[in-house]
Amino acid sequence: MLPPPTAARRHGAVALSAVALLIASLYIGWLGLSGASASWEADVLLALRQPGDHAVGLGPAGTARAFRLVSVFGSYLWLAATAAATAIFLAATGRRRLALGVVCAVASAIVTVAALKLLAARPRPDVVPRLGGFSGASFPSSHAMLSMAVYGILAVVLTTSRAARHTACIAAVAFSLVIGFSRLYLAVHWPTDVLAGWCLGAAWALGFAWIAGAALARGSPVATGGPAGTRRDHAPPRGRG
């Protein structure tokens, strides 16, 4: 059974948005890795430090500590644990296939960002002293990519109406933007690392929503976790929420 025209257009828009974000991430990556953006990227990091002392970030005392705390919510460990808890909840409520989809989407995102870091091998910024911890290469920002991907996916699977899903997606994007900015403030990433990470993560979440929506439109048990034609999931609905 084909979805209604409005749902089909929405579905197509999701796919096109994901592709556009992937293309944007490639362009941003080229800018960063080729050195074409080196001057303005250094300017951004310098602008986030006190003019008279580049070892101190802008803002009141405790700002760096606050951003280090924010960064925790974009770490591999936190996001993997959050995704695992969500998958357990979905499985416990009868949506085992959707739970498996979440695990596969998040695990593949983690593997992808790790592989990209190895391939790019971009050094960390050295324009100003770093204020936070880090590991591995700089491009892309795993905090930016994984927070956007994981929180975006959770916004899709843990909401039941379109209005709630829109609100949750806005909150997920906003929180991911703050997490990515924290990495710039701490000077552990170049701006293009974070921008590319945001684009990749958003594309990953949209790709998940597209796959889940396609499965639901076909009445597939992949989306529902039950017999074909049932609807026990939290994938994007075809009608109004």
VENURLIN-V652788 format. One record per helix or strand. SS is the DSSP state (@ for helix, = for strand). FROM is the first residue (numbers start at 1). LEN is the number of residues. If there is no record, write none. Layout:
BEGIN
SS&FROM&LEN + SS&FROM&LEN
END
This chain:
BEGIN
@&5&30 + @&38&10 + =&49&2 + =&53&5 + @&63&10 + @&76&17 + @&96&25 + @&142&16 + @&162&24 + @&191&27 + @&221&4
END
